[in-house]
């Protein structure tokens, strides 16, 4: 079911849809080397295949970790003979320096159009020499609707898919499969194929009936809360956060258990980090730090063992004092920025580390706080049009933020605009 042109690519329409960058490059015949990164099974190889099919260039697929420099030399020779060849290099973050040095001149000449595929952040894990010669595109997990569309296509395609089999499967059951794949189309297609090939046709109507249970037995994650359209998954995550925010420990543990049973560890970890900083925040900053440690431990352990640090974090967050003042403060500051306020930084704060800065009046009247008693001196930091703005409204639900609130009040009172 690998696509042969861009119209067959499932999802990623922000890159391959009409008028979007990859489609424009193909249509203009101005292909550039690129790096595609994102989770497994979301279309990195498919996009490379579609680009090759749309441009009629030869596509060669190698793995940066397991294939040798000799394999790269063969591709380079093919590029020299035919003019251009597209090389999909999987796990490009594992490309060693010898192979990289061999590739670079061929990328410069245009004989090889490199499409690197990686699950790792290329800004961290790929060398600057490769990065500077490539466009970097982030791919996203596919939506359940995207996956259902691809499954329908596989079920009706008699040449490349499962269209030659008399399969009977409801849209609800396809929804179970799509939501259980968590954005990974490869997993969904593999599960569907196993379900079809391992199910005996009904002796009466000679058709292959695929039920929810067959899909689950074939490896799909079971639906949570009995909801086949996936709404329950997002409802559970919402109830999970609201239970912690409302300090109901037992309810929060219940929804955590539902999410663990669904196997969706990434959603649990991400939501716990949000809760720690959004809902507990400055009322108990050590709890936020411990939540980060618990999430990292769960990530390393995986499930089922990861449930233990997750449970510890949930219990502490539930029983902790709550404060959303940090989120409210940055949202208030953002509102002013989006409204165009505060664009003129005071001259005293501007960079003065270059010749001529003083002639412009930059930094000349700046008072260095460490030169004053208590390492503090009253001076204006905000731009003139918002110089009296107050974004932070402290809460006093915990000892830590109560101390912050008192210090904040003292500094505002003693500051240049204090009363």
C-alpha positions as CSV (number, residue, x, y, z in Angstrom):
1,X,0.0,0.0,0.0
2,X,3.0,2.3,-0.3
3,X,1.9,5.4,-2.2
4,X,3.2,6.0,-5.8
5,X,2.4,9.7,-5.9
6,X,1.7,12.5,-3.5
7,X,-2.1,12.2,-3.9
8,X,-2.0,8.8,-2.3
9,X,-0.1,10.0,0.8
10,X,-2.2,9.6,4.0
11,X,-2.1,12.6,6.2
12,X,0.7,15.2,6.4
13,X,-1.3,17.5,4.2
14,X,0.5,20.5,5.7
15,X,3.5,19.3,3.6
16,X,2.1,17.4,0.6
17,X,-1.3,19.0,0.2
18,X,-2.1,21.4,-2.7
19,X,0.1,24.4,-2.5
20,X,2.2,23.0,0.3
21,X,6.0,23.0,0.3
22,X,6.8,19.4,-0.8
23,X,4.2,19.4,-3.5
24,X,5.5,22.7,-4.7
25,X,9.0,21.4,-4.9
26,X,7.9,18.4,-6.9
27,X,5.7,20.4,-9.3
28,X,8.5,22.9,-9.9
29,X,11.1,20.1,-10.3
30,X,13.1,21.9,-7.7
31,X,13.7,19.0,-5.2
32,X,16.0,19.6,-2.3
33,X,17.4,17.1,0.1
34,X,15.3,16.9,3.3
35,X,15.0,15.3,6.7
36,X,11.6,13.9,7.7
37,X,11.3,13.3,11.4
38,X,8.5,12.0,13.7
39,X,7.2,8.8,15.3
40,X,7.3,5.4,13.5
41,X,4.6,4.5,11.0
42,X,3.4,8.0,10.0
43,X,4.6,8.3,6.5
44,X,8.3,9.1,6.2
45,X,9.1,6.3,3.8
46,X,5.7,6.8,2.1
47,X,6.5,10.5,1.3
48,X,9.9,9.5,-0.2
49,X,8.2,6.8,-2.3
50,X,5.5,9.3,-3.4
51,X,8.2,11.9,-4.3
52,X,10.0,9.3,-6.4
53,X,6.8,8.2,-8.1
54,X,5.8,11.8,-8.9
55,X,9.2,12.8,-10.3
56,X,10.1,9.4,-12.0
57,X,13.5,9.4,-10.3
58,X,14.8,6.1,-9.1
59,X,14.3,5.5,-5.4
60,X,16.9,3.6,-3.3
61,X,16.4,2.8,0.3
62,X,19.4,2.4,2.7
63,X,19.8,2.3,6.5
64,X,22.5,4.7,7.9
65,X,23.3,2.2,10.7
66,X,23.5,-1.1,8.9
67,X,24.4,-0.3,5.2
68,X,28.0,0.3,4.3
69,X,29.9,3.0,2.5
70,X,30.0,0.6,-0.5
71,X,26.2,0.6,-0.7
72,X,26.4,4.5,-0.8
73,X,28.9,4.3,-3.6
74,X,26.6,2.1,-5.7
75,X,23.8,4.7,-5.2
76,X,26.2,7.5,-6.1
77,X,27.3,5.7,-9.3
78,X,23.7,5.2,-10.3
79,X,23.1,9.0,-9.7
80,X,26.1,9.7,-11.9
81,X,24.7,7.5,-14.7
82,X,21.1,8.6,-14.6
83,X,21.5,12.2,-13.5
84,X,19.7,12.1,-10.2
85,X,18.6,9.4,-7.8
86,X,16.5,9.7,-4.6
87,X,18.1,8.1,-1.6
88,X,15.9,7.4,1.4
89,X,18.3,7.0,4.3
90,X,16.6,5.5,7.3
91,X,17.9,6.2,10.8
92,X,19.9,9.1,9.5
93,X,20.8,10.2,13.0
94,X,23.1,7.2,13.1
95,X,25.1,8.2,10.1
96,X,28.8,8.0,10.9
97,X,31.4,10.6,9.8
98,X,32.9,8.4,7.1
99,X,29.6,7.9,5.3
100,X,28.7,11.5,5.9
101,X,31.9,12.8,4.3
102,X,31.3,10.6,1.3
103,X,27.7,11.8,0.9
104,X,28.3,15.6,1.2
105,X,29.8,16.3,-2.3
106,X,27.1,14.2,-4.0
107,X,24.4,16.3,-2.2
108,X,26.2,19.4,-3.3
109,X,26.2,18.2,-7.0
110,X,22.6,17.2,-6.9
111,X,23.3,13.7,-8.1
112,X,21.7,12.4,-4.9
113,X,18.5,13.9,-3.4
114,X,18.7,12.7,0.2
115,X,15.6,12.1,2.1
116,X,16.7,11.3,5.7
117,X,14.2,9.6,8.0
118,X,14.5,9.7,11.7
119,X,12.5,9.4,14.9
120,X,15.1,11.6,16.7
121,X,15.1,15.4,16.9
122,X,17.4,16.3,14.0
123,X,18.4,19.6,15.6
124,X,20.0,17.6,18.4
125,X,21.0,14.3,16.9
126,X,22.1,15.1,13.3
127,X,25.4,16.8,12.4
128,X,25.3,20.5,11.3
129,X,27.0,19.6,8.0
130,X,24.0,17.5,7.0
131,X,21.5,19.8,8.5
132,X,22.8,22.8,6.6
133,X,22.3,21.0,3.3
134,X,18.7,19.8,4.0
135,X,15.2,21.1,4.7
136,X,13.9,19.7,7.9
137,X,10.2,18.8,8.1
138,X,8.4,17.5,11.2
139,X,5.7,14.8,10.6
140,X,2.8,14.3,12.9
141,X,1.0,11.2,14.1
142,X,-1.9,10.4,11.8
143,X,-5.5,11.2,12.9
144,X,-7.9,8.3,13.4
145,X,-9.9,9.6,10.3
146,X,-6.7,9.4,8.2
147,X,-6.0,5.8,9.3
148,X,-9.6,4.7,8.7
149,X,-9.4,6.2,5.2
150,X,-6.2,4.2,4.5
151,X,-7.8,1.0,5.9
152,X,-10.8,1.4,3.6
153,X,-8.4,1.8,0.7
154,X,-6.4,-1.3,1.7
155,X,-9.7,-3.3,1.9
156,X,-10.8,-2.4,-1.6
157,X,-7.4,-2.5,-3.4
158,X,-7.3,-5.9,-5.2
159,X,-3.7,-5.5,-6.4
160,X,-1.7,-4.2,-3.5
161,X,-4.2,-4.5,-0.6
162,X,-6.8,-7.0,0.7
163,X,-9.4,-6.4,-1.9
164,X,-9.3,-10.0,-3.1
165,X,-10.6,-11.2,0.3
166,X,-14.4,-11.2,1.1
167,X,-13.9,-9.1,4.3
168,X,-16.9,-7.9,6.3
169,X,-15.9,-5.3,8.9
170,X,-18.0,-2.5,10.4
171,X,-16.9,1.2,10.6
172,X,-17.0,0.9,14.4
173,X,-14.5,-1.9,14.3
174,X,-12.3,0.0,12.0
175,X,-12.5,2.8,14.5
176,X,-11.3,0.5,17.3
177,X,-8.3,-0.4,15.1
178,X,-7.6,3.2,14.1
179,X,-7.7,4.6,17.6
180,X,-5.7,1.7,19.0
181,X,-2.9,2.4,16.5
182,X,-2.2,5.9,18.1
183,X,-1.3,7.5,14.9
184,X,0.8,4.6,13.5
185,X,-0.6,3.5,10.1
186,X,2.0,0.7,9.7
187,X,0.7,-0.9,12.9
188,X,-2.9,-0.5,11.8
189,X,-2.3,-2.1,8.4
190,X,-0.2,-4.9,9.9
191,X,-2.9,-5.7,12.4
192,X,-5.7,-5.6,9.7
193,X,-3.7,-7.9,7.5
194,X,-3.1,-10.4,10.3
195,X,-6.8,-10.3,11.3
196,X,-7.9,-11.0,7.7
197,X,-5.4,-13.8,7.0
198,X,-5.9,-15.6,10.3
199,X,-9.7,-15.6,10.3
200,X,-11.5,-18.5,8.7
201,X,-14.4,-17.6,6.3
202,X,-17.9,-18.2,7.6
203,X,-19.0,-21.6,6.2
204,X,-22.5,-20.3,5.4
205,X,-21.8,-17.0,3.6
206,X,-18.1,-17.6,2.8
207,X,-17.1,-14.2,4.1
208,X,-14.4,-13.2,6.6
209,X,-16.1,-11.5,9.5
210,X,-13.7,-9.2,11.4
211,X,-15.1,-8.3,14.9
212,X,-13.7,-6.0,17.6
213,X,-12.4,-9.2,19.4
214,X,-10.6,-10.4,16.3
215,X,-8.9,-7.0,16.0
216,X,-7.9,-7.0,19.6
217,X,-6.6,-10.6,19.4
218,X,-4.6,-9.6,16.3
219,X,-2.6,-7.1,18.4
220,X,-4.7,-3.9,18.5
221,X,-5.0,-2.1,21.8
222,X,-8.5,-2.6,23.2
223,X,-10.8,0.5,23.2
224,X,-11.0,2.3,26.6
225,X,-14.2,2.9,28.4
226,X,-16.0,0.8,25.8
227,X,-16.1,3.8,23.4
228,X,-15.3,2.9,19.8
229,X,-15.2,6.3,18.3
230,X,-12.3,7.5,20.4
231,X,-14.1,10.3,22.2
232,X,-13.8,8.4,25.5
233,X,-10.0,8.6,25.2
234,X,-10.0,12.4,25.2
235,X,-12.8,12.5,27.8
236,X,-10.7,10.3,30.1
237,X,-7.7,12.5,29.8
238,X,-9.9,15.5,30.6
239,X,-11.4,13.8,33.6
240,X,-7.9,12.8,34.7
241,X,-6.7,16.4,34.8
242,X,-9.9,17.8,36.4
243,X,-9.8,15.1,39.1
244,X,-6.2,16.1,40.1
245,X,-7.1,19.8,39.9
246,X,-10.1,19.1,42.2
247,X,-7.8,17.1,44.6
248,X,-9.9,13.8,44.3
249,X,-7.1,11.2,44.7
250,X,-9.3,8.1,44.1
251,X,-11.0,9.5,41.0
252,X,-7.6,10.5,39.6
253,X,-6.2,7.0,40.2
254,X,-9.2,5.5,38.5
255,X,-8.7,7.6,35.3
256,X,-5.0,6.9,35.5
257,X,-5.8,3.1,35.5
258,X,-8.1,3.5,32.5
259,X,-5.3,5.3,30.6
260,X,-2.7,2.7,31.6
261,X,-5.0,-0.1,30.5
262,X,-5.2,1.6,27.1
263,X,-1.4,1.5,26.9
264,X,-1.2,5.2,26.0
265,X,1.9,6.0,28.1
266,X,2.9,9.1,26.0
267,X,-0.5,10.8,26.7
268,X,-0.3,10.1,30.4
269,X,3.2,11.5,30.7
270,X,2.5,14.6,28.7
271,X,-0.7,15.4,30.7
272,X,1.0,14.9,34.1
273,X,3.6,17.4,33.1
274,X,1.0,19.9,32.1
275,X,-0.9,19.3,35.4
276,X,2.2,19.7,37.5
277,X,2.9,23.2,36.1
278,X,-0.6,24.4,35.2
279,X,-2.6,23.3,38.3
280,X,0.0,22.9,41.1
281,X,2.6,25.2,39.8
282,X,4.1,27.7,42.3
283,X,2.0,26.4,45.2
284,X,4.4,23.4,45.3
285,X,7.3,23.6,42.8
286,X,9.2,20.6,44.4
287,X,6.1,18.5,43.4
288,X,6.5,19.6,39.8
289,X,10.1,18.6,39.8
290,X,9.3,15.2,41.3
291,X,6.6,14.8,38.6
292,X,9.3,15.3,35.9
293,X,11.4,12.7,37.6
294,X,8.5,10.3,37.8
295,X,7.6,10.8,34.1
296,X,11.3,10.2,33.1
297,X,11.3,7.0,35.3
298,X,8.1,5.8,33.7
299,X,9.4,6.4,30.2
300,X,12.6,4.4,31.0
301,X,10.6,1.6,32.7
302,X,7.7,1.4,30.2
303,X,4.5,-0.4,31.2
304,X,3.5,-2.1,33.5
305,X,6.3,-1.1,35.9
306,X,6.0,2.6,34.9
307,X,2.6,2.6,36.6
308,X,4.3,2.9,40.0
309,X,6.1,6.3,39.6
310,X,3.0,7.6,37.8
311,X,0.8,6.6,40.7
312,X,3.2,8.3,43.2
313,X,3.1,11.5,41.2
314,X,-0.7,11.5,40.8
315,X,-1.2,11.0,44.6
316,X,1.2,13.9,45.4
317,X,-0.3,16.2,42.8
318,X,-3.8,15.5,44.1
319,X,-2.9,16.2,47.7
320,X,-0.7,19.2,47.0
321,X,-1.9,22.9,47.3
322,X,-2.9,24.3,43.9
323,X,-2.0,27.4,42.0
324,X,-2.5,28.4,38.3
325,X,-0.9,31.9,38.8
326,X,2.1,31.1,36.6
327,X,0.0,30.2,33.7
328,X,-2.3,33.2,34.3
329,X,0.7,35.5,34.4
330,X,2.3,34.4,31.1
331,X,-1.1,34.5,29.4
332,X,-1.6,38.1,30.6
333,X,1.8,39.1,29.3
334,X,1.2,37.3,26.0
335,X,-2.1,39.2,25.6
336,X,-0.2,42.5,25.8
337,X,2.5,41.3,23.3
338,X,-0.2,40.2,20.8
339,X,-1.8,43.6,21.2
340,X,1.4,45.2,20.1
341,X,2.3,46.7,23.5
342,X,5.7,47.1,25.0
343,X,7.7,47.2,21.8
344,X,10.2,49.8,22.8
345,X,12.8,48.5,25.3
346,X,14.1,51.2,27.7
347,X,17.5,52.5,26.5
348,X,19.1,51.7,29.8
349,X,18.5,48.0,29.2
350,X,19.7,47.8,25.6
351,X,22.9,45.9,24.6
352,X,25.9,48.1,25.2
353,X,28.7,45.6,24.2
354,X,29.6,47.2,20.9
355,X,31.4,50.3,19.7
356,X,29.0,53.2,19.3
357,X,26.4,51.9,21.8
358,X,27.0,54.8,24.2
359,X,26.6,57.3,21.4
360,X,23.1,56.0,21.0
361,X,22.4,56.2,24.7
362,X,22.2,52.5,25.1
363,X,23.0,51.2,28.6
364,X,24.4,54.5,29.8
365,X,22.2,54.9,32.9
366,X,21.8,51.2,33.7
367,X,22.2,50.5,37.4
368,X,24.0,47.2,38.2
369,X,21.9,45.6,41.0
370,X,24.9,43.7,42.5
371,X,26.6,47.0,43.2
372,X,23.8,48.0,45.7
373,X,22.9,46.8,49.2
374,X,20.8,43.7,49.0
375,X,21.7,43.3,45.3
376,X,18.6,45.4,44.3
377,X,18.0,49.0,43.2
378,X,14.8,50.6,42.0
379,X,14.8,51.3,38.2
380,X,12.4,50.9,35.3
381,X,12.6,47.6,33.3
382,X,9.2,47.6,31.4
383,X,8.7,49.7,28.3
384,X,7.0,53.1,29.0
385,X,3.6,52.1,27.6
386,X,3.2,49.2,30.0
387,X,5.5,50.4,32.8
388,X,2.9,49.8,35.6
389,X,1.7,46.5,34.2
390,X,1.1,43.7,36.8
391,X,0.8,40.3,35.2
392,X,1.5,38.1,38.2
393,X,-1.4,37.8,40.7
394,X,0.0,35.6,43.5
395,X,-2.0,33.0,45.3
396,X,-1.3,32.0,48.9
397,X,-2.3,28.3,48.9
398,X,1.2,27.0,49.8
399,X,4.2,28.2,51.8
400,X,6.4,28.6,48.7
401,X,4.0,30.9,46.8
402,X,3.1,32.8,50.0
403,X,6.7,33.7,50.4
404,X,6.9,34.7,46.7
405,X,3.8,36.8,47.1
406,X,5.2,38.7,50.0
407,X,8.5,39.4,48.2
408,X,6.6,40.4,45.0
409,X,4.6,42.9,47.0
410,X,7.7,44.3,48.7
411,X,9.5,44.8,45.4
412,X,6.6,46.4,43.7
413,X,6.1,48.8,46.7
414,X,9.8,49.8,46.7
415,X,10.1,49.9,42.9
416,X,10.1,53.0,40.7
417,X,6.3,53.0,40.4
418,X,5.5,51.8,44.0
419,X,2.9,53.6,46.1
